Amino acid sequence: MARKQPPSPRETDPAASRDEQGASRRGSRRLDESLMPGGLRFGRRLWNRMRRRMKGEREPLLQSNLPLLIRVFAGFTQMDGEVAEEEVDSILGFLRYDYPETLYGELRGLYVQALNERQDLPTMAEELAGLMTDEAKLLLGVQLYTLVSRAGFKGESLVTFYLFMTNLGIASEAVDIVYQLSGEHHRDVAAPIDGMHTPLESITMGGSDSCDVFLDGVAETTRLAAFRLERLILLKNVGSDPVFARGHRLKEGDFCRLYEAQQVVMGETVVTTADLEFYFNASKDISANRLFLHAGREGQLIVEKKQSRQTEIVVTFGLRVQVTAIAPTGITLGGEILVRGEAVQATLRDRLILPNATQVLIDDLRRRSREMGGRFELEADKTEYLVSNNPDRLGAGDILLSPGAPGEILLRISCDYSARTGELEILESPLPISVEGVPAKQTTKLYDGDAITLGEGQFLRCQFSDRIIEEERNIISDLEMREITHGFRKNETALDAVSFAARRGEMICVMGPSGCGKSTLLRILAGHLRPQEGRVLLNGIDLFDEEETLRHYISFMPQDDAFDPLLTVEENVACAAAFRAPHHSSSERRRRVDAKLAELGLRERRSRLAGSAESKSLSGGERKRLNIGMDVIGISDVYLFDEPTSGLSSKDSEYVLDIIRGMAHNKIILVSIHQPSARLFYRFHKALLLDHGGKMAFFGTPRQMLTYFQRAEAEERARLPVGVRGQSLSTDPLSIDPSNSVPNAQQNQPDFIFDVLETPLRDPDGEVIYEEDNRGRVKPARRFPPSFWGDRFQSFRILKDVGEIPDPIDASLVSSRAERALPVKPKLRVRDEFVLFATHLKRSFLSKLRNRGNLVTTLLEAPALALLVATTMRYSEEGDYTFGSAFHLPTYLFLSLVVAMFLGLTNSADEIIRDRGILRRERNHFARHLYYVSGKYLSLGVFSVVQCLIYLWIGNAVLEIRDMLGWQLIWMLSANLIGVMIGLFVSSLVKDAKTALNIVPVVLVPQIILGGALIKYEEMNRSFSNAPFFRTAESVANDEDPSSRLEVPLICEFMPLRWVYEGMIVSMADHNPLSAAIHEVDAKDAYYKETYPKGTLTRDQLDDWRRWKSSRPILMGLAAQEPDEVRDRIEDVLVDLRNGTFDDLAYLDEEFDESWTEASDLYWNEKTRLLFTNAEVERLDIYREKMPNVFFGSKKLYLGQKWDTRWVNLLVVGVSLLGGFLFSVARVRYMVNRN
């Protein structure tokens, strides 16, 4: 591309101008903040952080190195005074991958700003020298060299590069980088001169035998050099033919960096980053992928990790594939029978052909070798081996683990071959390592046959006697359905004797007309629905016999969106990663999230709220990709996708299916699609066709299915009368040549299959005949019913099994029975359990925080109701309002509790309903329903506290209630949490929010009627009285009623609001500051009376007793000029009493003004005191043999003991909350797990 001096970004790109202005504004804000006082600066930052969190925005760019690195890249871009599109794309690609947590817009804005400034490269190099590690410096050097290469290697550019690297502190390494990357052919790239260190690993690939990796089907002039340095993979086209990487066309000499899950296209061959990693590891001699094969009795190819007596062929995978026959065999490769003892070079496209003509692709064998793990032969002259999943930490002959373990593992194994023992030293590991189930210490003794557990289903078996260390992996390698039959209603069959098998690495399409049982089949495979007949086998083990163990290895993505719309894209994927792999470290989870967002094409949407389908926050394709990403980020082996392309355009459907197919190289994947297009259909390895009633119409490869229905149409047409044989069964009548055996274009489309399957029945005139189905819908009558296709396919299978029908398809690769073990049930540590709980809590809290309706309720509804209720209730019979004469205070307190319960109910009534899809989606993973409900309680509890505080702050200010906030908050919060409890339980019972909200009045109205305020218990229907239930024989004979008129009717005891209201009244009347002080005085008086008999007190004790008794009238008549001073004066009296310095005369001699506020008017309300006093008179009636438990009494009698009413009521509320909590957990578990 032509290069030119860039114009000002402000002139050419308004977006760039806006980005630059944004960066400038951020810099101005930082300058302004530096001039603020510390407290104000902290408050502003805290508010900005909360605001960003509520909106789902990310933190601004804070990495100390990144702004400096951006300036460095800009400086190298400016060297020749020109800017090319390739340079900008390359630089921004580097930055977006290496710093995935930053936003593209922010990176772009800083880069544009740096391009408009003059950069001092030597000074920046010296500054970076002290900030970067040596590895980071090398990575930077490689990336800067690619920029220099784009400039044409001008002398000034190379001098600038060398000077920068010298100031950075890696001058000699810069020479090595230039030497390695400047080579133009194989010898230059791969063979360094003597004594020169090569920091980069390198391999060459192409169609020539001189390449390290020979690619079949690629021209000899196509050649690619690949370099690796830690995470960086760099490609250079060293051939004359162009290649394509990341969608870019690379000419000869061009560089391109390849990122995770990306690919390069050379001719018709596609090489992925996973393939490149394998080749790099093979070049270092740290991978051991070898398989031992022999033909089975039933035509399958048996695959084993170690040699046995039956072994016929050994296949070794490295930079090249080598096939060696070690026994006489009839298996051919490349058209020639393999000869015993002769090694043959093969390509991944070659096929092994068994004597029965079935075929096995070499690439499938390589995939199987990765699944089964490596087998490492120990050398006699080497006794120490490093073991790691990072190839950079290993040397030649060391042991490279298969991918899958979280974080980085580094172990050292020392071997003593003579004693057949060894020693394990743990150098690095994010997870605990165990030996034979016992947690390993820093160094642990190893014995022959010991198994080292590394992580989820990954082990090392130490066989010192055979000088072998074998990697074992407990994974799902095959899935099989055997005669699955299921129905929902009488005479309505959903699946009818469905049988098929899937192997690891296959992607299978489940297709068929609507209502044929596709979703039912996937639910059965997921373990969500137990079939009425048949078995589902994973590794030969029944899924429903070992469901608790096997379900963790299966992921099911439902058709509908199943993510939280109020979380950002990144937060949804991060929560999914935590639920599916809580044992991973937080850094490992972040890395997986960043990589998965890039793979899904959602990196630029990471900070956007997922939103609902109506909000259009994400497009339909983006929503589907997010749905997929939440499952594929896990550690499952079987993935089930229900209609992932429904509602998408053809391009979006292809993109989604390509993402799913990208996982299929080492997973089992089933995707249901109603009627796929041709482009989608041929992306699958196999396809399962279901017809109405769950009949199995066909199972095989897409090409086989088309051939099968082409033959079926031809056969059925041949049975027609001679005059109509020219009519096609699949379309309207048209004339075709029945003798033509070559399928036309239409017959190669998936639509042709459905046309044949649903061929309409016609009358003699050729008109379609219609019929009414069992739902009353009119549809064309079918010529061939579902039972016809089901029977036909079963006949086809039988003929194929007996060999009457040739089947030149890939043979089944069957692992030996020893290789197919039951996967180990994942075990979680305490830390992992905490991760699950914290994730539930975080998701619940953020979802509630970003719910605008919830914020409006919190910030507006509570204060509005408080203002309405308090203002209406501010009335006094004496004219001038005071707290003591407030006429409606009990009513205000009761209505406050009603409001609290109402807010709790409305806040929680739809919580579980909204999460129903998410909960069912997470059913197979580490679903902790206890943590889920706990997170709901805690997050809703936070908002409950805020609502209650706002309500009380306004209501108490209007009604002049002082110094009682603590007890008021306790009782109001109790009522709110009871509402939350009931709301969550209701939410788990019903299926839609409207029904849940309609139930709120049904719950609230009985609480209001039977709560004890609207209708007094002594005035209530006497049929509700407790007397008929508790009268003794003696009282019945004497016609006596032992109950009190103030006792609570039995039915009202089940009303939570009654307990809360009683607690509130008793607290306000008897536990305000004045009453509390008088209680202390009375307690001291009682102490002297009960402890010391009359005449035994000393003078000092008598004086102290007199002071306490004389203080009672002082406290009751205490007054102050300002209300706020009254509480202080009460405290002063108590302090004087406790210190023995109280003088009642000093208080009696004080001047008193009638305008002053008395303590009794400030803390004793007449109405609440009247309720309390009446209850106490009834409770302390001396004519009763037994103290009754009256409403508003200060004490309750239970188990022969008197208990404080407050603590009794709090205990009842606590037990109610605990019971409701447990019921909610049980209900959620039932709701999620039911069929």
Phi, psi and omega in degrees: 000139179298145182249148182207161177293127185285137171288173179298135178301333180293329183279327188260337188217101179302324180296320179296320177300317179296319179298318180296317178297321179298316180296322178296318179296321179296322178294321177296320180296320179296322178294317178299318182295328181294339180268356182279157170297155184304313182296318180292322179296317178296317180297320181293318179294321179296317180295318179297322179293318178296319180296318178296322181295320180294326181272355180081014180279158180269164176295150179291170183296115185236356183297132185289328184274331191297311178302324179291320178296322178298319178294324178297312179299319179297322179297318178289329177293329184277357189302319181260009178073011182229154178233127179251152180300322181297322180295313180299314180297319181294315182294312180295328175296315176304309186294319182293328180278316183284337178232068187293341183282352181269161181267142183299318181299322180289318177301314183296318179297316179293323180292317178298318179296320180293327179294334181269005178240153177276130186253137178262092186296315180301318180295318179294324178296317179296324179291319180289335183301326180269356183253341187247149174283167180298322180296318179294325178295318178298316178301316179296319179299319179297317182290324177291327180295324179296326176292320179297322180295325178293333179280000176089017177055044175293149184304317180296324180294316179294321179297317178299318179298311181296320180295318180297314181293327176295313178295333178284342176099014180225056183295314182294322178295329178296321177298317179298318180298314181297319181297313184292317187278345183270353179297146183246357178214181189301314185293322180295322185283318193262334189246100179287159176288161186300135176082357182268130177281138179244103183290340184257135168284145183215146173217160174240147180227146177170193182265010180255147179295340180285348179285152176298319181242116179271127180250119180290141178085007179250137182295152180296334180277357176266123187211135183225132174258135180239138180236145179228133173220103186054241182279344187278129171239122184242136180249145174223128178280111180250013175251176182273342180269145178288151172234165184238126179226131181054030180083359180261144177271120180259119175276175180300127180092350181283148176253155173203134176272136180253131182257173183301138177068021175252174187215162177236140183249122178238105185065240177257008183257135178248128179242125181264170177297327177297321177296317180297318177301318179298315181294320177298316180295322178295324180293336178271358181060044178236012174239147184227079181254106181218137179237148178243125190237152167203154182282134178274172183293330184262018176091358178277163174259115182277129183247131179223158179271341180228157184288141177228180180294332182276351186301131179248326187225142173244126178246122181248131183249126175209221173295330172237163177256128180240127180246124183232127174272127179248004178207157177302135184210154176261010181281136181247154177221123181065029178085358181238141179289136179292134182259136181302131178084359182254127178268132183239133175281135181229163174250168181293340180274347181292160180232139168273128182249120181280165181302332180273015175078000174284156191232150177229126180282135180300325179297325176295323178293322178296320178297319179294325179295325177292323181295319189279347179089166185272164176228113191250121178273128183274137182275146184294328183264012178231122185247353179236133181227135171271142179236126182202161171261005176248109183298337180293339182271359189245155173247184181299134178088349178285178190250117178261124180281155175291151178298154176138329180288139179285141178071193183250129180250136174218116180236159172234126178246121176258134186245138171240095187294326182292320181271354182057042178226177178199183180220133179257129175239123181270113179268316177211138174192127178284343181239155177295137177260139179231153177240118183053040177083356180257126179306131183276145175274190180301319172231136184223138178288137178244140177242162183302126179093355180295146178249128177261118180273121184260330183177206183297104174067024182231125186223159169240124179259119183266110179246079185295328180296325178264002183053052180221136168243120188247130176273128179243139180228123176271096182228165177275113182259338179209152180229138181217136172251129182241110173051049181284122177231135180206144177220157183254317179235168182302129177065018176239104184266128178269319177225139185231099174054050180277129180221130173194168180227147178228142180247160180300135181097356181260142172245120189246133177267126174256111188233163180155167180294166180300137178081015182270355176106017181297310181294323178298318179298316180294322178295323177293317178297328180282351183084009181275345184218119180277124181290154179288328177218154176097177184223148171248120186246131172242119187055032180079006183250134182294126182301318187276349171279329181236042186299320183299329180272314190281334187295337179292342182263009181236131175243135181236121178255111181291168182291320181280158177301133180226060174219166183276117183292343183264004172256156176287168178303313181295318180296322177297315181291322179295318177297319178298320179295321180292320181289328184270336180216066182293343181284346177288149176289162181297323179293322178294320178295319178298319180296316180294322179296313180299316180295320182290323177297321178294318180296325181276353184072028183245013183299321180285348179255009189298329183262007180267138176300139181299318176068172177269171179297329182284332184285342179059028177294322174237151176287169180300318179295320179294323178294318178295319179294322176297317177303315180294316183300327181292338177266316187288349177282353181277195185244021183289161176253340180237126180240131181239122183241122181260109178051056182289346182252007182295136178078007183255157173290168182298320180292316178297322179297318179295319180297314180299317181290328176295322177297315180295318181296329179299337178272347193287351182292341179215026178225167170256123187231130173238130183233123176269131178221133183300303181207093187289153172285171181297320181296325177282319187301317184281358175280345183271151175284319180217166181219141176245123181252121177251145175247175181305143183080011178071020178287139180272109184271331176188153171214126180171195179286160178304319180295319178297320181296316179296317179298319180300314182282334173295317177294320181298318180295317181296320180293316181290327178292327180292337180277350181288159174303154187302325184289342184239014181292342179281356180274135178282141177282338189269346182222185172298156183304127175210160187270122173228163181274109183294342180278349182280115183269355181274122181296141175279177185298324181296323184286354176260010180255148177300331179300328179300322180299314182288329177296319179288317182301318185251038179305124183286152175275133185239154175276177182301338179273001180088005180276143180289135178265133181253154178218165181256129180277184184288354177256007178085008180269141179268129180211162180298137175289143183266141178288321181244113181290164180305325180297330179297312182289326177295314179294321181297317181291324177297319176297318178301317179297316181297315179297323179292321181294326181271003173088007180287335179245120179296145184221074183281054180255174180299133178289154176289132175267113185249123175286152175296158185302328181293333182278343187257081184259164175288122178302148181284136177295127181300136178248137182250141175273174177300320179298320179294321177296322178295322177300317179297314180296315181297325179291318176301314182295316180297314181297317181294317183291314181296321179298319180288323182295325184268002177280108185299321177299321179293319179294321177297318178298317182292314188270339184241316186294313181298310179294326179295316178294322179298316181295319180295310184294312184294318180296319180294325185272359181280090183212141177222140179289342183272001180098280177287130185280132169223160179299320183296329182258009181299119188284325188254022184300314177302321179295319178300316181297319180293315179296327176298319178292323177297316178299317180299315179294321178298315178297319178297318180296311183290329179292329190249354189297336182244009186299306183286329178300316180295329184265004186303314180296320180295317181297318179291327178294324182272008184301322185278353184257203185278066181284118177245093183295331176298316179291323180298310181292323177298318178298321178296313180302312185292315181294317177293327178297323178299313179291330176296316179300315180298314180299316182294319179296315179298315180299312183291325180299317180282311183297316180294326178294320181291319185264005174060043176270125186237147168059026177233017185298323183301304181292323177299317180295320179301311184286322179291320177294325177298315178297321180295316180292327174296319175298319177299315180302310181294319180298318179295321180294317177298320181297332179277347183268321186258169187253349179219153186295327181297317178297319180299316180292329176292336179280340182306311178298325179298327178280319190281322184299313176301326178296320181292317184289318187258013183280347176100003180250311181295315176235120179294146184296328180286347179253007183275161177312124185291347177295339178277357185295154179279348189304314182299339184268338188237011180283138178273168179298322181294318181292327177292320180294323181269004181055044180252149177244101184286348185283160177262150178292344180262005176289153183277127176302150186302318182296330181284341178297340181268006178265110181303327183294331179296320181290321181290318180295317178299316179299320180296313181296313180298319180294316181293323186275326191239359183224029169280171183304320180292312180297322179297320178294318179294323176298322178293320177296313180297324180294322179291320178298315179296326179299313180295323181292321185274333186271322186246119175297159182300131179090001181256359181279143174280172181298318181297319179294321177295321178295319180294318178298318179298320180297316181295317180293322181287343182283341185298307178296330178298313181297319183291332181258009183295139181215161178209160182293321179246143181301325182293340181278342184296314181300321179295321181291324176297317179295322178299317179299314181295321179296317178298319179296316181293329180271355181076021182248012183289133178232108183294331180295327180296325179282327181289330182279355182292145175288145184228129179250138182296341179280350180290160181264125179272151181299321182294323177289333183279328187239344182249110175270136185299318184290316180290323178294325180294316177300316182290317182295317178300319180294320180293321178298316180295320183291323185262020180301118186288345182274358178263136178289327185231133181293125179280154175268092185266157178290131182075011176285150183284339181231153174234144181254112177221137178058032179075006181238149175269133183234144176298130183302322182300313183288326176298313182293321176296323177296316179298316179297316180298317178295321178298316179296318179295316178298315178297322178299312181294321177298319180296318178299313180297319182292319178297318179298317179295317181299319183286321188269349182289153180285000000 
